[in-house]
Amino acid sequence: MGGGVRERTSVEVRRLTSDDAGALVAFFATVPEGDRTFFKEDITQPGTVAGWVADPQHRNIALVDGLIVGYAAVLKGVAWSSHVGEIRIVVSPTHRGLGIGRLLAQRAVVEAKELGLVKLMVELVAGHDRLLAMFTGLGFVQEGRLRAHVRTASGDTRDLLVLAHFVDELAAMILPAATDASDGPADPRGTPSH
């Protein structure tokens, strides 16, 4: 990759399966501690991943050359928030800047439509500027900021940002772009290449 030309990377986005448990644990072990705060669960514990693969609905992975390089989930709210879904996405530091997070976000919109959700939200730890830029670039807007809401493993606190977008508006904006023939096959329901 020299001279400002970006090499295309073939990326497969697919539903998580029980066969992915070991590879997903290994992937999460490579995720920096600061990025793990994006999850409410301890993703370094095999039991967490075992629970996810036992019920993998609306959980997807991104693979490059057969290795997991990204993970996304849409978690449906309950009771009075049953129309709202929460997105959780993480991409390997070695594969950031390649559009994989955006592909996973697009897949999350497909999942949200399948779930019949009206609104999607994402919680971000303040300071994750690239992730914030990706979601605001997709049209998400900040609806809240919870001061000193997240405690890191070292005991420091960080603000938590809450961003949201309505599913139908988001789908109308990004799903047609995901299948734009001028950019190659990037359908988030299938096997995109980027």
N, C-alpha and C positions, 0 to 999 in steps of 0.2 A: 504494500500500500504506500506508494510514494507519489509525490507530486500532487497531493490533494485528491487523488482518485480513490474512492472507497470500493474495496472488494466486496462483491455480493456474497452473502453467507446464506446457505440453505438452512432454513429453520422449520422444524416440524412442531406444530402446536396440537396437542391432543389431550384427551381426558386422562386423568391419573388412573392407574390400575394397581391391583395388589402386587403385581410383579415389580412395581417401581419403588417399593418400600426402601430397600437397601440403597438404591441410587439416590433417592430423595434425602435420606439421612446423610449420605456422603455430600450431597450438594449443600445442604443446610450447614454442614460443618465448615464449608468454605465461605459462608456469609459472614462478613465482619460484624462484630458485636453491636456496633452502632446501627446497623441495618436490621438486626434482630428485634429492636424495639418496635418495629412495625407490626410485629405479631404479639398477640396477648398471651399466647401459649409459649412454652419453652421448646423451641423448634430443634434444640440440640438433643432432646430426649426421644429415643426410638419409640417409646409408647405414644407420644403425640402423633408421630407419623403413622404408626400402626392404626390409630383411631381414624385418621383421615383416609387411609387406603381401604379400611373396612367399609367406609361409606364415602366413596370418592365423588359423589354427585357434585357437579359445579366446581370441581377442582381440576385445573389443567396444568400441564407442564410444557415447557419449550425445550426442544432438544436440538443440539448441533452435533453432527457426527455421532449420534447415539448417546451423547452425554446430556444430562439435565443441566440447563443453563438458566432456567427461569421457572417460576411457579406463580400461579394466580388462583384465587378462590373468590367466589361470590357467596356470601353468607346471608341467607334470608333472615330478616328480623322476625320477631314474634309479637303476638298480641297486637297492641295498638301500632306497632311498627312493622307489621307483617307485609306491608306494601313497599318496604325499604330494604335494600340490600347493601351490604358492606363489601367493598373490594379490598383484597389484600394481594399485593404483587411484590415479588422480589426477583431481581436479575443478578446473575453472577457478575462481580466486579470486572472480570475479564471479558465480558460480553456486553457491557453497557455502551450506549451510543450507537448501537446497530439497529435500533428500532424494535428490539424484542419486547421491551416493556410496553410499547404502543400496541404491538400485535396481541400481547396478553390482555391489555385493556380492551381492545376491540373484541376479543373472544369473551371477555367478561360482560360486554354489552349483549352479545348473543345469549349468554347464559341468563342474564337478567330478563331478557324478553321471554325466554323459555319458562322462567319462574313466574312470569306475570307481574314483575315488579314495576312500580311507578317511578321510583327514585333510587339512585345509587349514591352512596357516600363513601368517602375514603378518609382515613385518619392518617396524618403524616406528622412525624416529629419535626418541629421547626429546625431549619438548618439543612434539610435535604432539598437543596435548591433545584437540582436536576429533576427530581421526582415531582416537585411542586410545579416546575415549568412544564413537564409533560402533561400533568393533569389539567392545569389551567389552559394549556394549548389545546386540549380536548374540549374545553368549554366548562370545566368544573369551576365553581366559584367558592370562595371561602365563606362558610356560614358561621364559623365559630373559632375561637382560640381559647384553649384552656391553659392557663398559666401554671408552670411548674407541675404539670400533670404526669409526666413520664419520669421515672427514676431509672438511671442507667445502672449497670452492674457495678460501676465505680462509685455509685451514690450521688452522682450529679443529677440535677433535675433539668428537664427540657419542657418547653411549651408543646402542646399538641394542637395541630390545626385540623379542623373538620371542613372538608370540601364536599360539595354535592352537585348533582346534575340530574335532571329528569330523563328517564330512560328513553322515551319516544323522541325527544329533541336530540339526545345524544346519538341514538341509532340513526336518525335521519341525517345527522351530520357526518358520522364516521363510517357507517357500514357501506354506503355506496362507494366511498373513497377506498375502502378495503378491497373492492373487487374491480377497481379501475384498471382496465386492460393496459393503459399506458405505463403503469408501474409494475407490471408483471402480476402473477397470481399471488395475491396477498389476502385471499379469503380467509378470515379468522375461523371459519367453520371447518376448514380443511387443512391442507399442508401448505402454508405460505412459504415463500422464499423471499429473502431480503438481502 
